Amino acid sequence: MPRHCLTLDLKNDENAISEYKRYHVKIWPEVKKSLLDAGIVDMEIYLTGTRLFMIMEVDDQFSLSAKAAADASNAKVQEWERLMEQFQQELPQSNPGQKWVAMEKIFSLAAQ
């Protein structure tokens, strides 16, 4: 099963980080549906300090660009994204407007 690993920073504000975590205890049903409909089988987000790390397990038909296009036309997902943006900050290596940045896999124990 394909996997995508992405990273993003939150603003360095303890209250904002707590609020961001609170929103993710139970995401909106429309957002969950959009993830599942896109072919995301599982998703986990980890936090250390202000750094977020997302792991997405996806089906073979999943496409980041198709997911982005679907999100752009989904009003509820756009509302969620605008809400989350108040907590997030772009990484220095982000392209303009890019939030989550794909990480490069540099090691696999299974491949050794």
C-alpha positions as CSV (number, residue, x, y, z in Angstrom):
1,M,0.0,0.0,0.0
2,P,1.5,3.4,-1.0
3,R,2.4,5.8,1.8
4,H,2.9,9.6,1.8
5,C,4.7,11.4,4.5
6,L,4.3,15.1,4.8
7,T,5.3,17.8,7.3
8,L,4.1,21.2,8.4
9,D,4.7,23.6,11.3
10,L,2.2,25.1,13.6
11,K,2.6,28.6,15.0
12,N,4.6,28.7,18.1
13,D,1.7,29.4,20.4
14,E,0.7,26.9,23.1
15,N,-3.0,28.0,23.0
16,A,-3.1,27.6,19.2
17,I,-1.4,24.2,19.4
18,S,-3.9,23.0,22.0
19,E,-6.8,24.2,19.9
20,Y,-5.4,22.5,16.8
21,K,-5.1,19.3,18.7
22,R,-8.7,19.7,20.0
23,Y,-10.0,20.0,16.4
24,H,-8.3,16.8,15.5
25,V,-9.8,14.7,18.3
26,K,-12.8,14.3,16.0
27,I,-12.6,15.9,12.6
28,W,-15.7,17.0,10.8
29,P,-17.6,14.2,9.1
30,E,-17.4,15.9,5.7
31,V,-13.6,16.2,6.0
32,K,-13.4,12.5,7.0
33,K,-15.6,11.5,4.0
34,S,-13.4,13.6,1.6
35,L,-10.3,11.7,2.9
36,L,-11.9,8.3,2.5
37,D,-13.4,9.2,-0.9
38,A,-9.9,10.2,-2.2
39,G,-8.5,6.8,-1.4
40,I,-6.8,7.6,1.9
41,V,-7.1,4.3,3.9
42,D,-5.5,5.6,7.1
43,M,-3.9,8.9,8.2
44,E,-1.9,9.7,11.3
45,I,-0.5,13.1,12.4
46,Y,2.3,13.4,15.0
47,L,3.5,16.5,16.8
48,T,6.7,17.5,18.4
49,G,7.1,21.1,19.5
50,T,5.6,22.9,16.5
51,R,6.4,20.3,13.9
52,L,3.7,18.1,12.5
53,F,4.4,14.9,10.7
54,M,1.6,13.2,8.6
55,I,1.6,9.6,7.4
56,M,-1.1,8.7,4.8
57,E,-1.7,5.1,3.7
58,V,-3.5,5.3,0.4
59,D,-5.0,3.0,-2.2
60,D,-3.4,2.4,-5.6
61,Q,-5.7,5.0,-7.3
62,F,-4.8,7.8,-4.9
63,S,-3.5,11.1,-6.4
64,L,-2.3,14.1,-4.5
65,S,-3.3,16.4,-7.4
66,A,-6.8,14.7,-7.6
67,K,-7.3,15.2,-3.9
68,A,-6.3,18.8,-4.1
69,A,-8.8,19.4,-7.0
70,A,-11.6,17.6,-5.1
71,D,-10.8,19.7,-2.0
72,A,-10.9,22.9,-4.0
73,S,-14.5,22.2,-5.0
74,N,-15.7,21.1,-1.6
75,A,-17.0,24.0,0.4
76,K,-16.9,22.2,3.8
77,V,-13.3,21.1,3.2
78,Q,-12.4,24.7,2.2
79,E,-14.0,25.9,5.5
80,W,-11.9,23.4,7.4
81,E,-8.8,24.4,5.6
82,R,-9.4,28.1,6.3
83,L,-9.9,27.3,10.0
84,M,-6.7,25.2,10.2
85,E,-4.7,27.9,8.4
86,Q,-4.9,30.1,11.5
87,F,-2.8,27.6,13.4
88,Q,-0.3,26.7,10.7
89,Q,2.7,28.3,9.2
90,E,4.6,27.4,6.0
91,L,7.9,25.8,6.1
92,P,10.9,27.7,4.7
93,Q,11.1,25.3,1.8
94,S,7.4,25.5,0.9
95,N,6.3,26.8,-2.4
96,P,4.0,29.9,-2.1
97,G,0.6,28.8,-0.7
98,Q,1.9,25.3,0.0
99,K,1.2,24.0,3.5
100,W,2.1,20.3,3.8
101,V,5.5,19.4,2.3
102,A,6.3,15.9,1.1
103,M,9.2,14.3,2.9
104,E,12.0,12.3,1.2
105,K,12.3,8.7,2.3
106,I,16.0,8.2,3.1
107,F,15.9,4.9,5.0
108,S,14.0,1.6,5.2
109,L,14.9,-1.2,7.5
110,A,13.0,-3.6,5.3
111,A,15.2,-2.7,2.4
112,Q,18.4,-3.5,4.2
